[in-house]
Amino acid sequence: MIRWTAGLKAGLAGLAAVALVGLAAPYLFGEAAQQLSGAAREGVSAGHWLGTDALGRDVLARTLVATRLTLLMTAAATAIAGVLGILIGTTVWVAGPRVRETGLRLIDVMVSYPAVILALVVAAILGAGPVAAVLAIGVAWSPAFARLTASLAASVAGRDFVATARLLGVPPYRVLTRHLLPNIAEPLLVLLSVAFAGTLTALSGLSFLGLGVQPPAYDWGALLDTGLEAIYTNPAEAVGPAVAITLTGVLAGFVGDGLAAGSDPRAGRGRDGWSPSAPVPGRRAPDGALLVVDGLSVELPGGVRLVDGVSFHVMPGEIVGVVGESGSGKSLTAMAVARLLPDGVRATAAGLRLGDLDLTGRAEPARLATEIGVVYQDPSASFNPALRMGGQLTEVLRRHRGVGRAEARERAVKALEAVRILQPETVVRRHPHELSGGMRQRAMIASAVLPGPRLLIADEPTTALDVTVQAEVLELLKEINTAEGTAMMFISHDIGVVGTLCDRVLVMYAGRIVEELPVADLRVGRAAHPYTRALLAATPRLDEDEERGPLTTVPGRPPAPSARPGGCAFAPRCPVALPICATDPPAPVPTGEGRSAACHAVGVPS
Amino acid sequence: MRTEDHRPVDAQSHRPENPAADTPGTPVTDTSENPATGAPEGTAVRGGGHPWAGFLLRRLGGLLAVLVTLVVVTFLIVQLIPGDPARALAGPDATPQQIEQLRHEIGLDRPLPEQFASYAGGLLGGDLGVSFQTREPVADVIAARLPFTAELALLAVVVALAVAVPLGMAVAVATRGGRRPRLDAAFTFVTGLGGAAPEYVLGTLLVLVFAIGLGVLPASGAATLSALVLPVTAIALPGACVLARVVRREAAVVLEQDYMRTARGRRLPAPALYARHALPNLLTGTLTLGGLTLSALLGGTVIVESVFAWPGMGTRVVEAILARDYPVIQGTVLVLGLLAALINMIVDVLLGLLDPRTLAGRSHA
């Protein structure tokens, strides 16, 4: 959709003004532009704002008068380029697959050649002159249109409505005019404005070289050429046409940019970061806890709270599961702990520490890098595609532990071996795209474990994997936990997966922890919070298809972070909601040894 | 000609055009998933022939195709002259006798295939014909001119990249997440202005300011090293502006990628983060989109040579076209075309070095 930005408006208004000059100037200044005077190549004066040329004619008048010819030639060349290019592009596309393949390659080659060279060929054949120049530039610009048309047609032609039209036996040219062109009009419009700017400068360039407009006719390019000859006597003579060409080009560029930027909403602004000055401290963590999170909130710049006062802890060697629907804030909580929040998102906490490492202040990079390991959700996107696996795996060791290249490599190979990747010596020399998804995730685990972290944060590590690989990855994490005693925060939307791996489970809903319970209780369905119970009622087996998700049978949807109700966020979906739930947010209350739930209805007989 | 010739706007509008092309950072989802976990995973590592072997073979094939096309096109320049080429070549004052003599001399009276065979055969033997105007062998003309043009064009490519990449990246880092909107606007305005100024206009203005106004640099000629400064600036600057925008947009995309978060998770210092992790991915996209800008710099060179009276191929081919000196036109166009192919090939090889995934993809010659 066209968005009327200031740039677009300014560009269109400016071009309209230039067009008006082109229309009117020959009538208004035509005489002045031709009038010879004895004062040849005079400098700037009140009578001649840009001085005079070799024959004593007023340069400003000539520049204004030249607008018409320049614009006409530019419009003609752009039209030729557009019509020819669109014709070639659609022909190539409508023709059979074999012609298409060859045609596309040819267009590709032509596009990658400078238009000047192509224009020189045409100018050489037709001789120097305005018609030859217009044809030359038009032809030279047509491959750009052909390519855009062909590739847009390719993307549109794959869509359903075109396929349907074809199936219905609509003839190709009808498909073209009825279905394809309307859908590709907008990008073509953008290219058209870019091409206008391009042909303007190219045509002026040819005239500047003496290959375009021939005297006594003149356009901006020809004026610039004579201006350059006179540059020592009247420097202003070159300025007029130079400004005219650049200004018109810039205006056309504004229009192109404006049209192209139609759908480019910029994200909100603001700084990311931490402010330890923070709200309500939560409950006290037990002594000896490894990770202590106290009153953690994560906010968007506008003040919308994505995570709202979350408190929990992780004991050494413990695997704590964090489970919840998408948007419940579980991943943000994990990323806040890892200090890897995206730009513009802000975290506050009354306390956040990993052992003796304060995570709210300016924590030392080396300690952060080595003491927290992160396994990310999408292993194919989380490795750098341009770097070899070995370099990425050894980075932390080499940078923060000062381990030498050979030793780091050796340890990376061992770590890969430990996650059961065969031929680890080969794998370290590969790029990520050369590995399978399952291998990448295991390598990611190896990378996270390699520096010997105290806490491993696994952010939905199995979501992007297929079921059999999932089971292996879970097993691997369990193994690491058993063998190394590494504490883990395991984030998942799958309560079944959490049940098999974790010791203790945090259930999150709408940015808050609604229940905390030992995994044994979860397994036997002994949950206190109605949300957890609803989740369990809808619990999938481990082998259930990820796509469907386990939560579709909980009626309703979680509220958007900006529209959370004043009371309990789950109240609108809750089968046992009380009147108080709509007004007062429930605080977590202990429901047994190592258990708590944030619910007004807990203990109330239903 | 403008450096962004042929390039449909920039990254944004370009993207939908080529859905198959890997934009940097987009996760590669089509690689070998290995669901058969019972099988040894090690075999999933792609072995087989060396990726560069196939790549270079294809590129050489492409280069050959370009060469053949250029030979055919330059041959056709004379054939396609409207009316009777011999009459056009001989000029308006020629007698019918002179026209016939010329026709025979350049072989226009022979059948087309024979003419082509003799033209192509001559090229193979390094014989590009003899200038109508000066009677010099065209090969000598080119040998004298080519170094000057190559010098300008290659320096301009280097300068454009050296300016555009750090600038675009710095702006992307400084404005990420919508920060510093004024810097953002200033960058967009300045690069828009710089990108829209044609090389020859910029060249003229540079002469005005630095050669005539300040008198610090020579306005023309190629005698001294300082004579390079103004032409290279004129050619490189518009291209650099266009490229900087591409770099900035690509960098903004790359900075948002998951692997950049992984790198941040390793708590690398800023230089390592940007130079090692962002730069290669960013260059892939930049070169894919901006490679055309680079070869278009050659077009800018051809025109800018006239501003500075630079003794290169550009000034010579313009002279030749005005004088209808066809052997020189054919020779220079052929060599300029090859130079453009060379720049394209360098870009492709760079891409292959930076991102091996592109080795398998198709690319233009």
Interface residues (C-beta under 8 A of the other chain):
Chain A: R105 D108 V109 V111 S112 Y113 P114 A115 V116 I117 A119 L120 V121 A123 A124 I125 L126 G127 A128 A140 W141 P143 A144 R147 L148 S151 L152 A154 S155 P187 V190 L191 V194 A197 G198 T201 A202 S204 G205 F208 L209 G210 L211 L224 G227 L228 I231 Y232 P235 A238 V239 A242 I245 T246 G249 V250 A252 G253 F254 G256 D257 A260 A261 D264 R266 A267 G268 R269 G270 R271 D272 A338 L340 P342 D343 G344 P365 A366 L368 A369 I372 V374 Y376 Q377 D378 S380 A381 S382 F383 N384 P385 A386 L387 Q392 E395 V396 R399 H400 R420 I421 L422 Q423 T426 V427 R430 H431 H433 E434 L435 S436 G437 G438 M439 D466 T468 V469 E472
Chain B: M1 R2 E4 D5 H6 R7 P8 V9 D10 Q12 S13 P16 E17 N18 P19 P24 G25 P27 V28 T29 T31 S32 E33 N34 P35 T37 P40 E41 G42 T43 A44 V45 R46 G62 A65 V66 T69 V73 T74 I77 L80 I81 P82 A88 R176 G177 G178 R179 P181 T188 G192 L193 G195 A196 A197 P198 Y200 V201 T204 L205 V207 L208 I212 G213 A219 Q257 D258 Y259 R261 T262 A263 R264 G265 R266 R267 L268 P269 A272 R276 H277 P280 N281 T284 G291 L292 S295 A296 L297 L298 G299 G300 V302 I303 S306 V307 V317 V318 A320 I321 L322 R324 Y326 I329 V333 L336 G337 A340 N344 L354 D355 P356 R357 R362 H364 A365
